[in-house]
Amino acid sequence: MPATETEATAEARRYLEVCNACRYCEGYCAVFPAMALRREFSAGDLQHLANLCHGCKGCYQSCQYSPPHAFGINIPSTFASIRQESYEQYAWPPAMGAVFRRNGTVVSLVAALGIALALLLTAAIQDPGVLYGAHTGAGAFYRVIPWWLMVALAGGSFGFALLALTMGAIGYWRGTGSKPGPVVAPVAETTVDILTLRNLGGGGHGCNDLDEGFSTHRRWSHQALMYGFLLCFAATSVATLYDHFLHLEAPYSFWSIPVQLGTWGGVLMMLGVAGLTWVKVVTDPVPVAKHVAGGEFALLALLFLVAATGLLLLALRHTGAMGVLLAIHLGLVLSLFITLPYSKMVHGLYRGLALFRSAREKRTMTAAAAD
């Protein structure tokens, strides 16, 4: 499905025609070198550039044509709208694209329903004495929520999320008109860009997250959240190896590898969420697409609750509160997996593809110039 023409793409096209003539912001971020490779901008090109944009707002603060100038150039806000439209267009199944229009409400409802479902299922299959009792030793968690139910809920929802994300990525790649080119070197460059979040450093001094001053606060907060999430995923993966190959049942000791990974991952996630939330609250509202803020705040709240309930479960796992906490935490994880393809989380996937395409275009152009 080709990229869709919208009011936002028409507005962005007008902006970039001015930018292509001005070139003042050319060295600010990855967007402007990619823009300079083009003389015309299709809807697919604009979706690519919008997902390549990291929202550092440097171009807005430096632009002589930004509001209140008559040209009213506001690339960060317009690109945020185009990104949201691309998430909606390439969602799979297609009918789920409408979720992005009411993202904050949907994420909140799914989180509430996920908790309710986990609690109701647990209460239905367990005697109150088991649910509210203290459990210790190997297999304590499975005495409250059976292993098969955990696998069915978490594994099923995560498997569906991976399928939906894969189909969305394929749709995005085709819809934005990506062309063949080199692979190895662009993959290496893209990996470094993602791991370091280099483009959240603006032109090198940081982003204009709050005002015209430079700051690296959002970059460090985003890295804390990203690496915290990856540590928690690693904790789950290692715990799976413990269970299936070493035949060691959870819960594990505090100093075990899964618990250490999960503990530090949860702490980093909470710190990252707090930092990003603060930036969103105090930032200049003009270069921001206000209609996407609800979904972003809802996702941050869900990530914070997943991390917080995981740490609380660790602290109280040998008490009578463990059963209810386990059900709540599992419900929140279930909600996160279900909303994964239909929340701001997809930006990581599309932005990674945009970075890869940009790295490949640079090498293709360099090779063509050398010939």
N, C-alpha and C positions, 0 to 999 in steps of 0.2 A: 504494500500500500504506500503510494507516494506521500510525502509530507503535505499537510493541509495548509492552504492559504487562509490566514485569519487577519483580524484587525491588528493584532500584535506583530505578525510578520510584515505586514505592509508598513507599519510604523518603524520597525527595526530596519527595513530596507531603506527608508528615507534617511534614518540616522546614519547608516553606514555609507551611504553615498556622500554625505558631508564628511564623515570621518576619513574616507578614502582620499578625499581631496586635502584635508587638513593634515593628517598624519602626526599630530602633536603627541598622541598617546601611544605611538608605535612600540615603544620599548617597555610599556607598563606591565603587560601580561601576555599570556599565550594567545589571546583572542586577536590582537591587532596584527601580528605577523601572519596569522592564518587569514584574516580579512584581506590583507594586502595582496594575497595570491589570487584574488578574485576581482573582476570588474563588474560582474553581475551577480545577483544573489537570489538563488531559487529558495523556495520554502525549505527544502532539505538542507541547503547551505546554512540558512538562518537557524534551523534547529541544531545543526552541528555546532555553530558558533555559540549559541545560547548555552548548550551543555558543556562547551569548553570553558565558558565563563565561570569563575569561582566567586563572583560577587564581591570582589575586593573594594569596589566603589572608587578606585583611584581615578578612573576616567571621568566619573561624574564630578568629583571634587576639583579636577584640573581643567575640565572643559570650559572654554569661553562661551559655548553655546548652550550650556545647561540652564535650567530654569533659574531666574525668570526671563532669560533671553527668549526672543520670539521663536527661535528654532525649537526650544524646549527639549533638547536632547537629553534623554535619561535612559541610557543603555542598561544599567543594572536592573531597574524595575521592569523594563520591557522584556529583557532576556529571561527574567524570572517567570514572567507570564508565558513566554514561549516554552520554557522548560516544562512548566506545568501542563501545557497543551500537548507536548510530546509524550509525557507520561500517560496522559489520557488516551491519546491516539493509538499508542502501541501496547496498551494494556491487554492482557490475555487472561481469560476470554474477553473479547471486545466489549461485551456488555458491562464488564467491571470498570471500564474507563470512566463511567459516570461517578464512580466512588470518589475520584479526585475533586469533583466539584463541591462535595461536602465532606472533605477529608477529615477535618477536626472532629466533626460529629460522629462520623463512621468509626474512626479509630477509638474514640471514647466509648461508643456503644459496644464495639467488638471486645474491648478490654473488659467492660463490665459483664458481658455475656460469657466471656471466657472464664472469668473467675466464678461466675454463678454455675456454669456447666461443670467445672472441676469440683466445686463444693458439693453440688447436688449428686453427681455420680459417686463421689467418695462417701457421702452420707447414705446413699442408697445401698451401697454394697458392704458397708462396714457397720458393725455394732458400735454404739456410742462409746462403750468402754475402750474399744480399739482406737477410735478416732481421737479421743481426748486423753488417752493414756500415754505414759512415758515409755519410749522404746529405745533400747540400746543394742549395740553389737551389730554384726554383719546382717544385712537384709532388713534393717529397721524401717527404712523407707517403704519397702515392699510389703510390710505388714499393714501399712495404712493404705497405700495405693498399689495394687498389684502391678508387677512388672509389665504384663501384657497390656494393661490399660495405659501406662506411661508411654510405652512404645507406640501404641495405636494412635494416641492423641498427638504426641510430639513428632513421631516419625511420619505419620500421615500428613500433618499440616506442613512440616518442613519439606517433605517430598513434593507436595503440591506447589509450595512457594518456589522451589527450584525450577520446576517445570514452567510456571508462569513467568518467572524472570528470564528463563532461557528463550521462551517464545517472544517475550517483549524485546529482548536484545536483538533477536533475529529481525523482527519487524523494524526496529529503529535503524539497524545497520543498512537494511535494504531501502527503507523509506527516505533516509538522508542522502542516498545516492553515493555511497562509498565505493571506491574503485580499487582494483587490485594494486599491489605494490609490495615492497620488501616487508619482512615480518620480524626477523630476529632483532635487529637493532632498534626498531620502533617499540617492540615489546620491552626491551631492556630500559629504554628511556621512559616509557610509560610507567613501568614498575617503580623506578626511582621517583618519578613525579608523584605517584600515589603515596608511596611510603613516607616521603618527606613533606608532602603537601606544599611543594615549592611555590605553586601559583597562589597560595594563600599568604605569600610574602609580598604580594604586590610587585613592584619593580625592584624589590630588594630591601626596602625599609619597613615593610609591613603593609597592612591594609588600612583603609580609612573606615574602620568599623563604626566609629562613634561620630566623628566629624572630620575636618580637614587634616587633623593630626594622624600620624602613623602609629599603628599598634599591631603587635603580633598575638594579642590576646585570643582572637578567634582561632588562629592557627594552632596554638598550643592546646586550647580547649578541644578543638576538633581532633587533634592527634590523641589526646587523652581518651576521648570517647571511642575513636577508631581502634586504638591499640587495646583498650579495655575490652571492647566487644570481641576482638580477635583472641585475647587471652581467655575470655569466658568460653568461646567456641573451642579453643584448644583444651580447656579443662574438661568439657563434655566429651571431646574426642578421646582424650587420654583415659577418662573414666570408662568409656566404652571398651577400650582395649583391656583395661583392668578386669572388667566384668566378663568379656567374652573369651579372652585368651589366657588371662592369669587366674580366672575364676575367683576374683576377689569382689565381694558385694559391697555396695555403698551402705552406710556412710563410711568415708575414709578418715584417717587421722588428720589433724590440723596440718601436720608437716608433710603430708603426702603431696605428690606432684599435682593431682587434680584440684585439691583444696587450695593449695598455694596459688595456682594459676587462676582459679575462680575468685579467690579473695582479692588479689591485686587487680584482677580484671574488673571486679565489681566496684572497687574503690575508684579506679581510673574512670569508669563509666559515670559514676555519680559526680566526680569532679568535672568531667567534660560537659555533662549535661548542665550543671550549675553555671559553668562559664559561658556556654553558648546561649543559655536562657537569659543571662544578664546582658550579653551583647544585644540580643534581639529586643530586650525591653528598653535599653537606653540609646539605641542607635538612632541616627537621623532617619525619620520616617519617609522622607521624600524619595530617595532612591530604592525604595522597598516596595514590592508588590503586596499590598495589604491583604488581598484575597487569598493568599497562600499561607498567611501567618497562622491561622487556626490549626491547620494540619501539621505544621511544623512544631507548634507548641504541644499538641496532643502526642505526637511521636516522641518528643523529648520527655514528656511526663511518663509515657509508657516505658521508655528505656530506663528512666530513673527508678521506677517502681520495680522493674525486673531485677535491677542490680540491688536495690535496697532490700527487697524481700528475700533475695538469695543470701545476702549477708546476715539478715535477721534469722533466717532458717539455720544458717551455720552456727550462730550464737546460741540458739534455743533448741537445737535438734535433739537434745537429751531430756527435754521437758515435755509436759503435757500439751504445750502449744504447737509442737512439731506437726501434728496431723493437719490442723487447719492451715498453718503457714505453708506446708508442702502443697496443699490443694490450691491455695491462693497463688503461690509462685508458679506452679504448673499452669494454672489458668492464664496468668500473665504471659508466660512463655508461649503458650498456645496462641494467644491473641497477637503477639508479636510476629509469629510465623505466618499467621493468616493474613495479616495486614502488610507483610513485607513487600509483596509486589505492588501494593496499592497505596504506598505512603512515600514520604520523602526519601526513604531508604534506597529507592531505585536510582536516585541521583548518582550514587557511587558507581553503579553499573554503567549508566549512560555517559557519565563524565569520563570513566575509564576508556570507553570506546571512542569518545571524542578526542581524548589525549592521544590514543593510539593512531587514530586517523590523521591527526595533526602532525605527529612525528613522522608518519609515513609520507605525507604530502611534502614535508620539508626535504626529505631525502630524495624523493622523486624529482622535485624541482631542481635540487642541487645537481643530480645526475644529468638531467636534461640540459642544464646550463653548461656543464662540463663538456657535453657532446657538441 
